[in-house]
Amino acid sequence: KAEEVKKEEAVAAVQKQEVAKEEAEIAVEQDADKSIEAPKAVTIISAPPEETDTAVNEMELVYFDYDKSAISPAFAEIIQKNYEWIAENPDVQIQLEGHCDERGTNEYNLALGERRAKAVFDHLVSLGANPSQFSMVSFGEERPAASGSNDVAWGKNRRVEFTRL
């Protein structure tokens, strides 16, 4: 009987190892699936990028509704944050670049892009920004931020960008 007990214990131990191995493989597969679905943040430590002459990296873009140049309350807050950076950097010259999606004529979109840049300019000046720090230009639909003829692409293309001169 002692030998039978030892055999049963050996079989049970082998089965237990097989179950543990299968559970480990399942856990690895689940972790792999999770990493595919939601990649974990990775911190890369490197030298800071060189500052370019054209990018004002500290400022966010302002986006607009279709065929509109009115600033929504959410983007008024972003303009406020951008203004704070501008106020701290009074020697920086900034070009406000108006952009549109592809819908509409080129002439219409150039005018709409200009109205958008002017709306951002007017809001910045109302906050106290020095008007001489800015210039404005419209690129209409000529410089899309996203390609495609769908709501997502169009939404990304209806914007005003801040570019250092």
PyMOL commands that set and color helices and strands:
alter all, ss='L'
color gray80, all
select helices_A, chain A and resi 2-37+73-88+106-127+131-133+151-157
alter helices_A, ss='H'
color red, helices_A
select strands_A, chain A and resi 62-63+94-99+134-140+159-164
alter strands_A, ss='S'
color yellow, strands_A
deselect
rebuild
show_as cartoon
